[in-house]
Amino acid sequence: MATRKATAAIIATATCTGVGGFFFGLSFKDRDRFLVHAQLKDVLQPSSLAPPANSTAAVFDAGALREKNSMTSPSSSPSPTAVATVGPHRVSEIMAYGFPTTDYVRSRSDYVLAYDRKNRNALWVAEHLTAERLLDRTKVSRKLSAFQEDQSVHPYFRSTNEDYRASGFDRGHLAAAANHWVSQDSLDETFFLSNISPQVGVGFNRDAWNTLEKYSRDKAKSNRSVFVMTGPLYLPSLEQDGKHYVKYQVIGPNSVAVPTHFFKVHAYDTGISLE
């Protein structure tokens, strides 16, 4: 039986605090020099919704530029399973290759995320982009959308707009707003703060990250579809005592974590059949 080929690429693990960190000396045309192949099964767990495809993953890590501000060390905390659904959704389509985790999953009309209550960021955000869903951009207006608290998250664990006020960080989208112009509701849902992480503005959110989001849409237009997985990372750094520590800044009255890095994974549905 023939199956469709899917090719995955971890396009970048990029610093949130550097000025376009993963673009230093690198263009997308040059990225193949940095690719390290691995099995897709190590990135996305297959589910019963679709058989595992013959897939590869490509990894590019540009390293980190650290922000030397007030930091905090993480601590582990248990999180019971909880699922919240908001409006009509495409979960089976978006999550065709499985859920990386199943705790505190939120399904929106056009994307799915898992929420990290401790850090008040998403753990991961999943999207399924097609050329058809990106074509008509006349039905909606970004001017009608506003950053807002996610009412499906308990107030104790939410981030708020007050957390970002005078923080020096942008409210950076994980599921990009421009990926979800299929309806005003879909666009508005990308402004839930559960889909937002603190990001440096100039050089990253408004530049390098924006370019990467455009690249995702370009790949959706040149393939049958693209599965996109995005999220924050909190990676260790070597300190002066020779030991590695995971440290990151927090902002606002709710102590929203500022990730040290971000990742984005592309899985391309090329439409090619494999016997």
N, C-alpha and C positions, 0 to 999 in steps of 0.2 A: 504494500500500500504506500502510495506516495505521500510525503509530508512536505509542508512548506519550509523553506530554509529561513532561519532567523540568525542574524549575525549581531552580536552584542559588542559594544565598545564602551569601556569606562573612559569617557572623553577627558575628564580632568579631575584631579583632586587639587583644589586650588585654595590658597590662603584667603581668608576673609579680611585680613588686616594688612595686606600688601597692596601696592599699586600695580594691579594687573599682574600678579605674581606669575601665573602660569603662561603669560605671554612673553616673558623675558627671553629674547633671542629666538622666539618660536612663532611660526605661523602655522595655520591648520595644514598647509601643504607639506610642512616638514614633520608633522606629528608622527608619521610612520616610523621615523628613526627611533622613537621612544617607546614603541609598543612592545609589551610583554604578554604573550598569549597564555591564557588559562581557560579552564572549562567554565561555561556559562552556569553549570549546576552549582559552582562554588559562589556564584553571585546572586542568582535567583533560584529559590527552591521550587521545583516543578510541582504542580498540583494536578488533581484529577480533572481539571477543566480542559487541559490540553496535554498531549503527550510531549515529553521533552524533545526539543528539536536538536538536530546536529548543529551545535552552536559553538562559537568561540568568543572569548572576551579579550579586549585589548586594554592595557592599563597604562596610564600616563600620570606620573606624579612629579609635579614641578617643585615640590618642597614648600617650606613655610617661611613667611616673614612674620616674626612675632611682635605683638603689641606689648610694650613694657609698661603696662598700667597695673591697676589693682587686679589681682587674680584670686581665684578660688580653686581648690581641689575638689574633684567630684567624689561623691559617695554613692554607693549602690543602694537602691530601694526597691522593694517588690512592687509590681503593678498588676493587679488582677485584670483578667480579660474583660473588655467592654467594647461594644460596637454601637455606634450611633449612625443612623442613616438620615440624610437630609435631602428630601426631594427625590425625583426620578433619577436613576443612576444607571451607569454602564459597568457595574462592577465586574461581571463575568468577562466582559470584553477587555477592560483595562488590565485586569489581573489574570489574564489568560495563562501566564507562566508561573503563577503562584504568589503567595504573600511571604515576604521576607520575615515578618513577625505578625502575630495576630492579636496583640494587646492594644486596646484603645484605638481601634481602627475607625476612621470617619470616612464615609462615602459621600461624595458630593455628586452633583449632576454630571460632572465631566472630569473628575479626578478623585483619587483615593489617597488617604494619608493615615499614618499611625502616629499618635501623639506621645511625646515624652513629657510626662507631668513634672518630673524633677527639674529638667532644664528649660521647660516652657518653650520648646521648639518642637517641630516635627522630628520623628525618627527618620522617616522617609516619606516621599510623595511620589505617587505613580500616575503617569499620564499615558494615553494612547492617542497619537496624533496621526491624522490622515489629511491628504491634500484637500479632500472635499470639505472637511470641517474647518479648514483654514481659509477657504476661498471668500466667502461672503462676510465682509467686515462692515456692512452698511446698517445692520440691524441694531447695533449697540453703540454706546458712548462711554469711554473711560471716565469722562467728567461726571457721570452719574454714579460712579462707584466710590466708596469710601472705606478706609481701613476701619475695621470693627472687631470687637471681641467675638470670639467663638462661643456662642451660647450653649453649645453641646458639651463644653468643658466646664467642670465645676469651678466656681469663682476662686477657690483656693489655689487652683493650678493654672489659671489663665494668664496670658500676657495681656497688657492693655496699652493703649496709645500713650498713656502717661509714662510707661516704662521707657519709651523711645524719646520722650521730650528732652531736648538739650543733652542727649547722650553722645552726640557726635557720630551716630550710626544711622544709616538708611534703614527703612523697613523693606528688606529685600525679599522678593517673591521666590519661592521654591517651585511651585507650579506657576509658570510665567503667565501674567495677565494676557499677553498677546496671543497665547496658545488657545484661549478659551472665549473667543468672540462669537461663538456659535449662538449664544443668546445673552441677554442682559443678566439673567440670573446666574449663568455659568461664569460670566465675567465677574460679577459681584462676589461670588463665592471665593475667588482667588484672593480677595482682600480680607478674608478672615485672618486674624493674627496667628492662628494655628498654622497657617501656610507661610508665615513670615519669619525671617531670621534677621538678627542684626548684621549688617554688612557695611564695610567702608564704602562710601559713596563714590567719590572721584577715583577713578582707576580700577574700581572693581564693579560694584553694582551698576553704575551708569555706563561702564565701558566694557571691561573684559567679560563680566557675567552676562551683560546684555548681548554681546557678540555671540557668546555660546548659546544663548536662548534662540537667537536668529538662526544659528547653525542647526539647531534641532528642527526648526520649522523647514529649513531648506532640505534637510534629509527626509522629512515627511513628504515633501513634494516630489522627491526623486526616487522614492520607494513606495511600495504598496501602503505601508504604514510604518510608524516608529513607536516603540514602547520606550518611555523615558522614566527613569528612576532617579530622583534627586534627594539630597539630604545633607545635613551638617555632620561634621566630624570633630572629635576632640582628641587630637593626637599628642603623644608625648614629645617632650623636648629634653635635650641634654642640658643639665644645669652645671654650675661651676664646681659642685662637689663630685662631679663625675657620674651622677645618678640621673635616671630619666624620671620625669614627673609629668603628669597630665594637669595642666593649669589653664584656666581661662578666666577672662573678665566676666562680670555680671553687671547688668544695668537695671536701673529703675527700682521702684519699691517692691516689685515682685521678683527681683533677682533673676532676670532673664539672661540665660547663658549666651555669651558671644562665641560662636564656634571658631576653632582655630583653622579649620579647612571646610570645604564643601566637596561633594562628589556629584557626578552626573553620569548615568549609565544609559547608553542607547542600545536597543535591540531592534535591528532592522528586519522587517518582513519584506524580503526582496521579491516574493512571488515565484521564486525558482523552486521547482519540485525536486525532491531527492527520492530516488527509487530505493 
